[in-house]
């Protein structure tokens, strides 16, 4: 099966899963920073304002707006909520691991990262 990468460059476009009926491709929102050696595989959504650190892997997952996935982290088959920080080398493949390993980013931290 062919994979289509959809880059959203129109700021008026709302990259929202409720508007995407069936996630089968790779969707990348606005103002997304993708470092070197990042792997995005399977049906994935990278929302607006996301930072993907070097060597991280996003596999069949949805990353909420303004989230940070640090270097070497693996996110597989989960939905990461908005404003979530996933630490370096974390392996997130269930909601339980997501709740144990992550933290929420406040607006001051977002300003410092951007």
C-alpha positions in Angstrom: 0.0 0.0 0.0 1.2 3.5 -0.8 1.7 6.0 2.0 0.8 9.6 1.4 2.4 12.3 3.5 0.2 15.4 3.8 1.9 18.6 4.9 -0.5 21.3 6.0 0.8 24.8 5.2 -2.4 26.8 5.4 -2.8 28.2 8.9 -6.6 28.4 8.3 -6.7 24.6 8.0 -7.6 22.8 11.3 -5.6 19.6 11.6 -8.2 17.8 13.7 -8.8 14.1 13.9 -12.6 14.7 14.1 -12.3 16.0 10.5 -10.1 13.1 9.3 -12.5 10.2 8.9 -10.0 7.4 8.7 -6.3 7.9 9.5 -4.4 5.9 6.9 -1.6 8.2 5.9 0.9 10.4 7.6 -0.4 13.9 8.4 2.1 16.7 9.5 0.7 20.0 10.8 2.1 23.5 10.8 5.2 24.6 12.6 6.4 21.1 13.2 10.2 20.6 13.8 11.6 17.3 12.7 15.2 16.6 13.8 17.5 14.2 12.0 17.0 10.5 11.8 13.4 10.7 12.9 11.2 7.8 11.7 7.5 8.2 11.1 5.9 4.9 10.1 2.4 3.7 9.5 -0.8 5.8 9.9 0.3 8.8 12.0 -0.7 12.3 12.8 1.8 15.0 13.9 -0.2 18.0 15.0 0.7 21.7 14.9 3.7 22.9 16.9 5.2 19.5 17.6 9.0 19.0 18.2 10.4 15.6 17.2 13.9 15.0 18.7 16.7 13.3 16.9 16.2 9.6 16.3 12.7 9.3 17.8 10.2 7.0 16.2 6.5 7.6 15.7 4.7 4.4 14.7 0.9 4.3 14.1 0.4 7.2 16.6 -1.2 10.6 17.0 0.8 13.4 18.6 -1.2 16.2 20.0 -0.5 19.9 19.4 2.5 21.6 21.0 4.0 18.3 22.3 7.7 17.5 22.6 9.0 14.0 21.8 12.7 13.9 22.9 15.6 12.2 21.2 15.5 8.5 20.9 11.9 8.1 22.3 9.6 5.5 20.7 5.9 6.2 20.5 3.9 3.3 19.1 0.1 2.8 18.8 -0.9 5.5 21.2 -2.5 9.0 21.2 -0.3 11.6 22.9 -2.4 14.5 24.3 -1.7 18.1 23.5 1.1 19.8 25.4 2.8 16.5 26.4 6.5 16.1 27.0 7.9 12.6 26.3 11.4 12.2 27.7 14.5 11.0 25.9 14.7 7.3 25.2 11.2 6.6 26.6 9.2 3.8 25.1 5.5 4.7 25.0 3.4 1.8 23.7 0.4 1.9 26.0 -1.7 4.5 27.9 -0.2 3.2 31.2 3.4 3.9 30.1 2.2 7.3 28.7 0.8 8.3 32.1 3.9 7.1 34.0 6.6 8.6 31.7 5.3 11.9 30.5 4.5 15.4 31.8 2.4 18.3 30.7 4.1 21.3 29.2 2.9 24.7 30.4 2.9 27.9 28.3 6.1 29.2 29.7 8.0 26.1 28.7 6.5 26.2 25.2 7.7 29.8 24.8 11.2 28.8 25.9 11.3 25.9 23.4 10.0 27.9 20.5 
